[in-house]
Amino acid sequence: MDKTIMKSALLNDLAGFAGAAYSVANGVREEIKTVAKNQINGLSARMDLVPRSELDTVEILAQKTREETDTLKKQITDMQAHINELQERLTTLEDAITS
């Protein structure tokens, strides 16, 4: 057999082995990803973790609650100031009546 033909056949064989090795490596990588994902999902289920989407929803609700609380605190402060003003007026009127 000619050396060139032998080299070509050897290179073809090596290329075939490399392609097969790449396919096997890809398959192993995908299997590892699947197993790891299943393990993580199982672990998170046992740990009673919540999905990210639920956490994001709760954070949004907490922010809205903080904003509403701040608004209500301001309203209470304003009402208390108004009550104090009315009490001062009432005291002034009572003093004027009794004098």
C-alpha positions in Angstrom: 0.0 0.0 0.0 1.1 3.5 -0.8 2.3 5.6 2.2 0.0 8.5 1.2 -3.0 6.2 1.1 -2.0 4.7 4.5 -1.6 8.2 6.0 -5.0 9.3 4.5 -6.7 6.2 6.0 -5.0 6.8 9.3 -6.1 10.4 9.3 -9.6 9.3 8.4 -9.6 6.8 11.3 -8.3 9.5 13.7 -11.0 11.9 12.5 -13.6 9.3 13.0 -12.4 8.5 16.5 -12.2 12.2 17.3 -15.8 12.7 16.1 -17.0 9.7 18.1 -15.1 10.9 21.2 -16.7 14.3 20.8 -20.2 12.8 20.5 -19.5 10.6 23.6 -18.2 13.6 25.5 -21.3 15.6 24.5 -23.6 12.8 25.7 -21.8 12.5 29.0 -22.0 16.3 29.5 -25.7 16.3 28.8 -26.2 13.3 31.2 -24.2 15.1 33.9 -26.3 18.2 33.4 -29.5 16.2 33.7 -28.4 14.3 36.8 -27.1 17.5 38.5 -30.4 19.3 37.7 -32.4 16.5 39.1 -30.3 16.4 42.2 -30.6 20.1 42.8 -34.4 20.0 42.2 -34.7 17.1 44.7 -32.5 18.9 47.2 -34.5 22.2 46.9 -37.8 20.2 47.3 -36.5 18.6 50.4 -35.3 22.0 51.8 -38.7 23.5 51.0 -37.2 26.3 48.9 -39.5 28.6 47.0 -39.1 29.2 43.3 -37.5 32.5 42.3 -40.8 33.8 40.7 -42.6 33.4 44.0 -39.8 35.2 45.9 -39.9 38.1 43.3 -43.7 38.3 43.8 -43.3 38.5 47.6 -40.6 41.2 47.3 -43.0 43.3 45.1 -45.8 42.8 47.7 -43.5 43.7 50.5 -42.4 46.9 48.7 -46.0 47.9 48.1 -46.8 47.2 51.7 -43.9 49.4 52.9 -45.1 52.2 50.6 -48.7 51.9 51.9 -47.4 51.9 55.5 -45.4 55.0 54.9 -48.5 56.7 53.4 -50.6 55.7 56.4 -48.0 56.9 58.8 -48.0 60.3 57.2 -51.8 60.4 57.3 -51.8 59.5 61.0 -49.1 62.2 61.7 -51.2 64.8 59.7 -54.4 63.8 61.6 -52.6 64.0 65.0 -51.4 67.5 64.1 -54.9 68.5 63.1 -56.3 67.0 66.3 -53.8 68.9 68.4 -54.7 72.1 66.5 -58.4 71.5 67.2 -57.7 70.8 70.9 -55.8 74.1 71.1 -58.7 76.0 69.5 -61.1 74.3 71.9 -59.0 75.2 74.9 -58.9 78.8 73.6 -62.7 78.9 73.1 -63.3 77.4 76.6 -60.9 79.9 78.1 -62.8 82.7 76.3 -66.2 81.4 77.5 -65.1 81.1 81.1 -63.4 84.4 81.3 
